Amino acid sequence: MGTTNEGHGDGRGPSDEEWNRFMEQAAAGEGSAPREPSARARMVTERLRHQQDPPGWRTGPAWQEMRGRGRRRRRLKAALAVVVIAGVALIAVRPELVIDRITGKTQAREDARNAGPLAAETARPTAPPPSVDPDAPTLQEPFRGSPALQWADGAAGIELPAAEAVGGMSQEKVADALAKAKQFLVATNLDPAALRGERPAAALALLDPKDDETSALVDKSLAKPGKEQDPLSLITRYNPAELKLVGDVVKVRGRMWLEPGKEAGQANVLADFTFVYPLVKAAAGADQVERTIVRREITFSIADPRKWEATAGRLWLDTYRVDIANSACDVYDGYVHPAFDADPVTGATPSGTPEDPYDRSKSIDATRQEGCGSVSRS
């Protein structure tokens, strides 16, 4: 018996071999059953079993913690899936967000937006502005994709040269003529009321009343616009029932300079400026922006009233030329008419070599074409 107890004293219980022997003896009618381990043996066995199993194995708190980690992983995967789905949907709706970044257009756009304004133009350029990414304008960025993005805003772009005595006219009178020439350009090309088609009374008040021919032509063109009497020759206008300006900025670039007149006692103020107008349809919800570019070359003259028929402090319009890009060729109602995608194709078809409306390296006469020309960019 002692041997039997010692044999089981290790706490392991009867072995398979002992049980088999017991079963054989029982079948033969002899032997005794193996004894169960003592309480001490069971305690030792239980302690050894816990030492062999990993801590927390299948215990409640650890199992719940593992399930919590699993739920968190599933939630994270779900959140990532939502982000991926949203990104795919955004790309499907606006693929240019990815395409622009891949092609470098996003960086080019940012560079153009951060570029500083151009220095004032003091002489005729020798070449057109460099090409820029042909980005489509938007309501938020109406000058995007245009060289005019770096041009001055509005009246700030009409800079005056230093006044000096010219053609027998004193420095003081020349300075006054320069200031009035700028006022005329602002009133006929930048004033919001004039742009909406109202009569530019402030500009007309600067003209010499003794120049009957010009005054009569301007009045007639405003009252009854037509091919031979078009107010666009001097005034930029759009029909507010059809169009509206995007924002309140018109981009301007050009220069003004002085020359002696044809005779003593005469002086000329010459102006060559390009104005860029971002326009949108006046209809609710319209968002396509089109730019119309208007270039004007005007020679204002002043004369000594003691020698010539002139009114002191008033301007004569000696010559004026205009070139309008992106406006209907055969419409003479006194308003500009840029082309929009939704507009039906009517009227004359543009032809000839496309001209760059931003090119200021040549005079208007040198670039003028017969008929309805086309532009290379707007």
C-alpha positions in Angstrom: 0.0 0.0 0.0 2.8 2.3 0.9 4.3 1.8 -2.5 1.0 2.5 -4.1 0.5 5.7 -2.2 4.0 6.8 -3.0 3.4 5.9 -6.6 0.5 8.4 -6.7 2.1 10.9 -4.3 3.4 12.9 -7.3 -0.2 14.1 -7.8 -0.5 12.8 -11.3 -3.1 10.0 -10.6 -3.2 6.4 -12.0 -1.3 5.9 -15.3 -2.8 4.3 -18.4 -0.7 1.3 -17.7 -1.9 0.9 -14.2 -5.6 1.2 -15.3 -5.0 -1.5 -17.9 -3.5 -3.8 -15.4 -6.4 -3.1 -13.0 -8.9 -3.9 -15.7 -7.2 -7.2 -16.5 -7.1 -8.2 -12.8 -10.7 -7.2 -12.3 -11.7 -9.4 -15.2 -9.8 -12.3 -13.6 -11.5 -11.6 -10.2 -8.4 -10.2 -8.5 -6.5 -7.0 -7.7 -7.8 -3.7 -6.3 -8.8 -0.3 -7.9 -6.1 2.4 -8.2 -6.5 5.0 -5.6 -7.4 8.7 -6.3 -4.7 11.3 -5.6 -4.7 12.8 -2.1 -5.9 16.4 -1.5 -2.3 17.6 -1.3 -1.5 15.9 -4.6 -4.5 17.5 -6.2 -3.4 21.0 -4.9 0.1 20.5 -6.3 -1.3 19.3 -9.7 -3.6 22.3 -9.9 -0.7 24.6 -9.1 1.5 23.1 -11.7 -1.3 23.3 -14.3 -1.7 27.0 -13.7 2.1 27.5 -14.1 2.1 25.8 -17.4 -0.9 27.7 -18.9 -0.4 31.3 -20.2 -1.5 34.0 -17.7 -5.1 35.1 -18.4 -5.8 32.2 -20.8 -9.5 32.1 -21.3 -10.2 34.3 -18.3 -13.1 36.7 -18.5 -11.4 40.1 -18.4 -8.6 39.1 -20.9 -11.1 37.6 -23.3 -13.3 40.7 -23.2 -10.2 42.8 -23.8 -9.3 40.7 -26.8 -12.8 41.1 -28.1 -12.5 44.9 -27.5 -9.4 45.0 -29.5 -11.1 43.1 -32.3 -14.0 45.5 -32.3 -11.6 48.5 -32.4 -9.8 47.0 -35.3 -13.0 46.4 -37.1 -14.1 50.0 -36.4 -10.7 51.3 -37.7 -11.1 49.2 -40.8 -14.6 50.5 -41.3 -13.4 54.1 -40.9 -10.6 53.5 -43.4 -13.1 52.0 -45.8 -15.4 55.1 -45.5 -12.4 57.4 -46.2 -11.4 55.3 -49.2 -14.9 55.2 -50.6 -15.2 59.0 -50.1 -11.9 59.6 -51.8 -12.9 57.4 -54.8 -16.3 59.2 -55.0 -14.5 62.6 -55.0 -12.1 61.5 -57.7 -15.0 60.3 -59.8 -16.7 63.7 -59.4 -13.6 65.8 -59.7 -10.8 63.8 -61.4 -8.9 67.0 -62.1 -7.9 67.1 -58.4 -5.7 64.0 -59.0 -4.8 64.7 -62.6 -3.7 68.3 -61.9 -1.4 67.1 -59.1 0.1 64.4 -61.3 0.6 66.7 -64.2 2.0 69.5 -62.1 -0.8 71.9 -62.9 -1.6 72.2 -59.2 1.9 73.4 -58.5 1.9 75.7 -61.5 -1.4 77.2 -60.3 0.0 77.8 -56.9 3.2 79.4 -58.3 1.1 81.8 -60.5 -1.1 82.7 -57.5 1.9 83.5 -55.4 3.8 85.4 -58.1 4.1 89.1 -57.4 2.6 91.9 -59.6 4.5 92.9 -62.7 6.5 96.1 -62.8 4.9 99.0 -64.6 5.1 99.0 -68.4 7.4 101.9 -69.4 8.0 100.9 -73.1 6.4 98.7 -75.7 7.1 95.1 -74.9 9.3 93.2 -77.4 7.2 90.0 -77.2 3.9 88.7 -75.9 3.6 87.5 -72.3 4.9 84.0 -71.8 2.5 81.2 -72.0 0.8 80.1 -68.8 -1.1 76.9 -67.9 -4.4 77.3 -69.9 -6.4 76.9 -66.7 -10.2 77.6 -66.8 -11.3 80.6 -64.8 -13.7 80.2 -62.0 -16.0 82.4 -60.0 -13.5 82.3 -57.1 -10.4 82.8 -59.4 -11.7 84.6 -62.6 -8.1 85.4 -63.8 -6.8 81.9 -63.4 -4.9 80.7 -66.5 -4.4 84.3 -67.8 -1.3 86.5 -68.0 -3.5 89.2 -66.5 -3.3 87.4 -63.1 -0.1 89.4 -62.4 -1.5 92.7 -63.9 -2.6 95.6 -61.8 -6.1 96.0 -60.5 -8.3 98.7 -62.0 -7.1 102.3 -62.0 -3.8 101.3 -60.3 -2.8 99.9 -63.7 -3.1 103.3 -65.4 0.2 104.9 -64.3 1.2 108.3 -65.4 4.6 109.4 -66.6 6.3 112.4 -65.1 4.9 115.6 -66.4 7.1 117.9 -68.3 6.8 120.9 -70.7 6.0 119.5 -74.2 5.2 121.3 -77.5 5.1 124.7 -76.0 2.7 123.6 -73.3 3.8 124.2 -69.7 4.5 121.4 -67.2 1.5 122.4 -65.2 -0.9 122.1 -68.2 0.7 118.8 -69.3 0.2 117.4 -65.7 -3.4 118.5 -65.8 -3.9 116.7 -69.2 -2.3 113.5 -67.9 -4.6 113.5 -64.9 -7.7 114.1 -67.1 -6.6 111.4 -69.6 -6.5 108.9 -66.8 -9.9 110.1 -65.5 -11.4 109.5 -69.0 -10.0 106.0 -69.2 -11.3 105.1 -65.8 -14.7 106.6 -66.5 -15.1 104.8 -69.8 -13.5 101.4 -69.0 -13.7 100.8 -65.2 -16.6 102.8 -63.8 -19.3 100.2 -62.8 -22.2 102.3 -64.0 -20.6 102.8 -67.4 -19.8 99.1 -67.7 -23.5 98.4 -67.1 -24.4 100.6 -70.0 -25.1 104.0 -68.3 -24.0 107.2 -69.9 -20.4 108.1 -68.8 -21.2 111.7 -68.1 -18.0 112.3 -66.1 -15.9 111.2 -69.1 -17.8 113.2 -71.6 -17.4 116.3 -69.4 -13.7 116.2 -69.9 -13.9 116.6 -73.7 -13.6 120.0 -75.3 -17.1 121.2 -76.3 -15.5 122.9 -79.3 -14.9 119.4 -80.7 -18.5 119.3 -82.1 -17.9 116.3 -84.3 -16.7 113.9 -81.6 -19.4 115.0 -79.1 -22.1 114.4 -81.7 -20.8 111.0 -82.6 -20.6 109.8 -79.0 -24.2 111.1 -78.3 -25.5 109.4 -81.4 -23.8 106.1 -80.7 -25.2 106.0 -77.2 -28.7 106.8 -78.4 -28.7 104.4 -81.3 -25.8 102.0 -81.5 -24.8 100.6 -84.9 -21.9 99.4 -87.0 -20.9 102.9 -88.0 -21.7 104.5 -84.6 -20.6 101.9 -82.0 -20.1 103.2 -78.4 -17.7 100.4 -77.9 -15.2 102.4 -79.9 -14.7 104.5 -76.7 -16.6 102.9 -73.9 -16.6 99.3 -72.6 -20.2 98.1 -71.9 -22.2 95.0 -71.3 -25.9 94.4 -71.0 -26.7 93.8 -67.3 -29.8 91.8 -68.3 -27.4 89.3 -69.9 -24.1 89.5 -68.1 -22.4 90.6 -64.9 -18.9 91.2 -63.9 -17.3 88.5 -61.7 -16.2 90.3 -58.6 -15.2 93.9 -58.8 -11.7 93.7 -60.3 -10.8 94.5 -63.9 -7.1 93.8 -64.7 -5.2 96.6 -66.5 -1.8 96.9 -68.2 -0.4 99.5 -70.5 1.4 102.8 -70.5 0.9 106.5 -71.2 3.5 108.9 -72.7 3.9 112.4 -74.0 4.8 113.8 -77.5 4.8 117.3 -79.0 1.8 118.1 -81.2 1.9 118.7 -84.9 2.2 122.4 -84.4 3.7 124.7 -81.8 1.4 125.2 -78.9 0.1 121.6 -79.0 0.9 118.6 -76.9 -0.3 115.0 -77.2 -1.0 112.4 -74.4 -0.8 109.0 -75.9 -2.4 106.0 -74.1 -2.2 102.3 -74.9 -4.0 100.0 -72.4 -5.5 96.6 -72.3 -8.4 95.8 -70.0 -9.4 92.2 -69.0 -13.1 91.7 -67.9 -14.2 88.4 -66.4 -17.9 87.9 -67.1 -20.6 85.4 -66.3 -24.2 85.0 -67.4 -26.7 87.0 -65.4 -28.9 83.9 -65.0 -29.2 82.4 -61.5 -26.7 79.6 -60.9 -24.5 80.5 -63.9 -20.9 79.6 -63.1 -19.0 79.6 -66.5 -16.6 82.5 -66.6 -15.5 84.0 -69.9 -13.0 86.9 -70.3 -13.3 89.7 -72.8 -10.1 91.6 -73.5 -10.3 95.2 -74.7 -7.3 97.1 -75.9 -7.5 100.8 -76.5 -5.0 103.2 -78.2 -6.1 106.8 -77.8 -4.3 110.1 -78.5 -5.5 113.0 -76.4 -4.4 116.5 -77.4 -4.3 119.8 -75.7 -3.6 123.2 -77.3 -2.8 126.7 -76.3 -6.2 128.6 -76.5 -4.3 131.8 -77.4 -3.1 130.1 -80.7 -5.7 127.4 -81.4 -9.4 126.9 -81.1 -9.4 125.0 -77.8 -10.9 125.2 -74.3 -8.4 125.4 -71.5 -8.4 122.3 -69.3 -10.3 120.2 -71.8 -9.2 117.3 -74.0 -9.6 116.6 -77.7 -9.8 113.1 -78.9 -7.3 113.2 -81.8 -7.4 109.5 -82.7 -8.8 106.3 -81.0 -8.6 102.6 -82.0 -10.0 99.6 -80.2 -9.4 95.8 -80.5 -12.0 93.6 -78.7 -11.2 89.9 -78.2 -13.9 87.3 -77.3 -16.9 89.2 -78.4 -19.4 88.6 -81.2 -18.1 90.0 -84.5 -21.4 90.9 -86.1 -23.5 92.3 -83.2 -23.6 96.1 -83.0 -25.9 96.8 -80.1 -23.3 98.7 -78.1 -22.4 95.8 -75.8 -19.7 93.1 -75.6 -20.9 89.5 -76.2 -18.4 86.9 -75.0 -19.1 83.3 -76.2 -20.3 80.7 -73.7 -20.6 77.0 -74.2 -24.3 77.0 -73.9 -24.7 79.7 -76.6 -25.9 78.5 -80.0 -23.4 78.9 -82.8 -24.6 81.8 -85.0 -23.1 84.6 -87.0 -19.8 84.8 -88.7 -17.3 82.0 -88.1 -13.9 83.3 -86.8 -11.1 82.7 -89.3 -7.5 83.6 -90.0 -4.4 83.2 -87.9 -5.3 83.2 -84.2 -4.1 86.4 -82.5 -2.9 86.7 -78.9 -5.1 89.4 -77.2 -2.4 89.8 -74.5 0.3 90.6 -77.0 1.2 94.3 -76.6 4.4 94.2 -78.7 2.6 95.5 -81.8 0.1 98.3 -82.4 -3.5 97.5 -83.0 -3.2 98.5 -86.7 -0.4 96.0 -87.1 -2.4 93.1 -85.8 -5.8 94.0 -87.2 -7.4 91.5 -89.5 -10.3 91.8 -91.9 -13.5 90.1 -91.0 -14.0 88.0 -87.9 -10.7 86.9 -86.4 -9.9 84.4 -83.8 -7.9 84.5 -80.6 -5.3 82.0 -79.3 -6.3 82.5 -75.6 -8.6 84.6 -73.5 
